[in-house]
């Protein structure tokens, strides 16, 4: 059984580890940082933001 790691094995491990870190940071960012301008359909709207043209 060949137990030595060649350059292809090391590169796959490195790219896989970087991908896991990238996805984990994106996932955790959703829970840590709130949205700056959340979009929703049922948000309460203040009357001063409403502009009704006649």
OpenMM code with the backbone's topology and positions (N, CA, C; nanometers):
from openmm import Vec3, app, unit

residues = "UNK UNK UNK UNK UNK UNK UNK UNK UNK UNK UNK UNK UNK UNK UNK UNK UNK UNK UNK UNK UNK UNK UNK UNK UNK UNK UNK UNK UNK UNK UNK UNK UNK UNK UNK UNK UNK UNK UNK UNK UNK UNK UNK UNK UNK UNK UNK UNK UNK UNK UNK UNK UNK UNK".split()
positions = [
    Vec3(0.0841, -0.1181, 0.0000),
    Vec3(0.0000, 0.0000, 0.0000),
    Vec3(0.0885, 0.1244, 0.0000),
    Vec3(0.0589, 0.2170, -0.0881),
    Vec3(0.1379, 0.3385, -0.1017),
    Vec3(0.0835, 0.4443, -0.0058),
    Vec3(0.1637, 0.4831, 0.0940),
    Vec3(0.1156, 0.5764, 0.1959),
    Vec3(0.1710, 0.7173, 0.1795),
    Vec3(0.2533, 0.7403, 0.0808),
    Vec3(0.3092, 0.8746, 0.0643),
    Vec3(0.2117, 0.9632, -0.0133),
    Vec3(0.2081, 1.0905, 0.0227),
    Vec3(0.1198, 1.1866, -0.0431),
    Vec3(0.1954, 1.2531, -0.1568),
    Vec3(0.1369, 1.2525, -0.2733),
    Vec3(0.1982, 1.3229, -0.3836),
    Vec3(0.1385, 1.4636, -0.3945),
    Vec3(0.1823, 1.5386, -0.4920),
    Vec3(0.1416, 1.6785, -0.5054),
    Vec3(-0.0080, 1.6906, -0.5356),
    Vec3(-0.0646, 1.5948, -0.6065),
    Vec3(-0.2078, 1.5993, -0.6364),
    Vec3(-0.2911, 1.5805, -0.5105),
    Vec3(-0.2507, 1.4883, -0.4266),
    Vec3(-0.3224, 1.4660, -0.3007),
    Vec3(-0.3172, 1.5892, -0.2120),
    Vec3(-0.2001, 1.6500, -0.2013),
    Vec3(-0.1851, 1.7700, -0.1184),
    Vec3(-0.2682, 1.8862, -0.1732),
    Vec3(-0.2718, 1.9000, -0.3049),
    Vec3(-0.3492, 2.0098, -0.3628),
    Vec3(-0.4995, 1.9880, -0.3425),
    Vec3(-0.5464, 1.8652, -0.3510),
    Vec3(-0.6882, 1.8362, -0.3275),
    Vec3(-0.7247, 1.8637, -0.1820),
    Vec3(-0.6389, 1.8246, -0.0904),
    Vec3(-0.6645, 1.8503, 0.0516),
    Vec3(-0.6661, 1.9999, 0.0786),
    Vec3(-0.5728, 2.0740, 0.0197),
    Vec3(-0.5665, 2.2190, 0.0398),
    Vec3(-0.6896, 2.2886, -0.0168),
    Vec3(-0.7284, 2.2540, -0.1389),
    Vec3(-0.8462, 2.3159, -0.2013),
    Vec3(-0.9728, 2.2790, -0.1246),
    Vec3(-0.9839, 2.1561, -0.0800),
    Vec3(-1.0998, 2.1145, -0.0009),
    Vec3(-1.1082, 2.1888, 0.1313),
    Vec3(-0.9946, 2.2061, 0.1987),
    Vec3(-0.9933, 2.2788, 0.3252),
    Vec3(-1.0308, 2.4244, 0.3042),
    Vec3(-0.9817, 2.4867, 0.1993),
    Vec3(-1.0170, 2.6254, 0.1695),
    Vec3(-1.1656, 2.6388, 0.1372),
    Vec3(-1.2209, 2.5424, 0.0667),
    Vec3(-1.3637, 2.5467, 0.0339),
    Vec3(-1.4485, 2.5328, 0.1600),
    Vec3(-1.4087, 2.4459, 0.2509),
    Vec3(-1.4828, 2.4291, 0.3765),
    Vec3(-1.4778, 2.5574, 0.4584),
    Vec3(-1.3626, 2.6211, 0.4653),
    Vec3(-1.3491, 2.7468, 0.5392),
    Vec3(-1.4357, 2.8549, 0.4750),
    Vec3(-1.4356, 2.8643, 0.3432),
    Vec3(-1.5145, 2.9649, 0.2728),
    Vec3(-1.6633, 2.9463, 0.2999),
    Vec3(-1.7122, 2.8246, 0.2890),
    Vec3(-1.8543, 2.7969, 0.3112),
    Vec3(-1.8918, 2.8206, 0.4575),
    Vec3(-1.8051, 2.7823, 0.5495),
    Vec3(-1.8331, 2.8024, 0.6918),
    Vec3(-1.8410, 2.9508, 0.7251),
    Vec3(-1.7531, 3.0314, 0.6678),
    Vec3(-1.7580, 3.1763, 0.6932),
    Vec3(-1.8848, 3.2373, 0.6376),
    Vec3(-1.9247, 3.1972, 0.5173),
    Vec3(-2.0492, 3.2487, 0.4584),
    Vec3(-2.1695, 3.2079, 0.5429),
    Vec3(-2.1705, 3.0852, 0.5900),
    Vec3(-2.2812, 3.0339, 0.6699),
    Vec3(-2.2904, 3.1070, 0.8035),
    Vec3(-2.1785, 3.1226, 0.8719),
    Vec3(-2.1778, 3.1888, 1.0017),
    Vec3(-2.2068, 3.3381, 0.9908),
    Vec3(-2.1695, 3.3989, 0.8790),
    Vec3(-2.1939, 3.5417, 0.8593),
    Vec3(-2.3434, 3.5723, 0.8596),
    Vec3(-2.4250, 3.4791, 0.8141),
    Vec3(-2.5697, 3.4991, 0.8123),
    Vec3(-2.6260, 3.5092, 0.9533),
    Vec3(-2.5638, 3.4434, 1.0499),
    Vec3(-2.6128, 3.4458, 1.1866),
    Vec3(-2.5516, 3.5581, 1.2696),
    Vec3(-2.4318, 3.6024, 1.2337),
    Vec3(-2.3611, 3.7024, 1.3131),
    Vec3(-2.3980, 3.8447, 1.2702),
    Vec3(-2.3973, 3.8714, 1.1406),
    Vec3(-2.4227, 4.0064, 1.0910),
    Vec3(-2.5670, 4.0184, 1.0418),
    Vec3(-2.6405, 4.1169, 1.0931),
    Vec3(-2.7774, 4.1367, 1.0434),
    Vec3(-2.7750, 4.2018, 0.9049),
    Vec3(-2.8842, 4.1852, 0.8327),
    Vec3(-2.8944, 4.2485, 0.7023),
    Vec3(-2.9078, 4.3986, 0.7205),
    Vec3(-2.8457, 4.4765, 0.6324),
    Vec3(-2.8533, 4.6213, 0.6437),
    Vec3(-2.9857, 4.6741, 0.5903),
    Vec3(-3.0379, 4.6132, 0.4872),
    Vec3(-3.1627, 4.6587, 0.4286),
    Vec3(-3.2478, 4.5353, 0.3993),
    Vec3(-3.3119, 4.4794, 0.5022),
    Vec3(-3.3885, 4.3572, 0.4793),
    Vec3(-3.5114, 4.3835, 0.3916),
    Vec3(-3.5390, 4.2918, 0.3055),
    Vec3(-3.6541, 4.3018, 0.2167),
    Vec3(-3.7606, 4.2045, 0.2669),
    Vec3(-3.8813, 4.2572, 0.2900),
    Vec3(-3.9890, 4.1694, 0.3316),
    Vec3(-4.1221, 4.2257, 0.2825),
    Vec3(-4.2198, 4.1385, 0.2722),
    Vec3(-4.3502, 4.1798, 0.2215),
    Vec3(-4.4398, 4.2371, 0.3300),
    Vec3(-4.4246, 4.1913, 0.4530),
    Vec3(-4.5161, 4.2302, 0.5593),
    Vec3(-4.4498, 4.3212, 0.6625),
    Vec3(-4.3570, 4.4046, 0.6200),
    Vec3(-4.2904, 4.4955, 0.7130),
    Vec3(-4.3815, 4.6146, 0.7414),
    Vec3(-4.3851, 4.6613, 0.8659),
    Vec3(-4.4626, 4.7823, 0.8948),
    Vec3(-4.3964, 4.9037, 0.8296),
    Vec3(-4.4775, 4.9891, 0.7696),
    Vec3(-4.4266, 5.1068, 0.6998),
    Vec3(-4.4739, 5.2298, 0.7749),
    Vec3(-4.3797, 5.3172, 0.8073),
    Vec3(-4.4194, 5.4397, 0.8763),
    Vec3(-4.4857, 5.5350, 0.7772),
    Vec3(-4.5735, 5.6197, 0.8275),
    Vec3(-4.6493, 5.7086, 0.7404),
    Vec3(-4.5624, 5.8155, 0.6765),
    Vec3(-4.4546, 5.8536, 0.7395),
    Vec3(-4.3695, 5.9566, 0.6783),
    Vec3(-4.2902, 5.9032, 0.5589),
    Vec3(-4.2783, 5.7708, 0.5454),
    Vec3(-4.2099, 5.7133, 0.4300),
    Vec3(-4.3046, 5.6941, 0.3113),
    Vec3(-4.4340, 5.7030, 0.3361),
    Vec3(-4.5310, 5.6869, 0.2282),
    Vec3(-4.5434, 5.8173, 0.1497),
    Vec3(-4.5411, 5.8061, 0.0198),
    Vec3(-4.5599, 5.9240, -0.0644),
    Vec3(-4.6778, 5.8929, -0.1557),
    Vec3(-4.7904, 5.9562, -0.1277),
    Vec3(-4.9104, 5.9351, -0.2055),
    Vec3(-4.9296, 6.0561, -0.2959),
    Vec3(-4.9254, 6.0316, -0.4266),
    Vec3(-4.9425, 6.1405, -0.5222),
    Vec3(-5.0876, 6.1469, -0.5658),
    Vec3(-5.1396, 6.2677, -0.5736),
    Vec3(-5.2779, 6.2865, -0.6165),
    Vec3(-5.2841, 6.3439, -0.7541),
] * unit.nanometer
topology = app.Topology()
chain = topology.addChain("A")
for resn in residues:
    res = topology.addResidue(resn, chain)
    for name in ("N", "CA", "C"):
        topology.addAtom(name, app.Element.getBySymbol(name[0]), res)
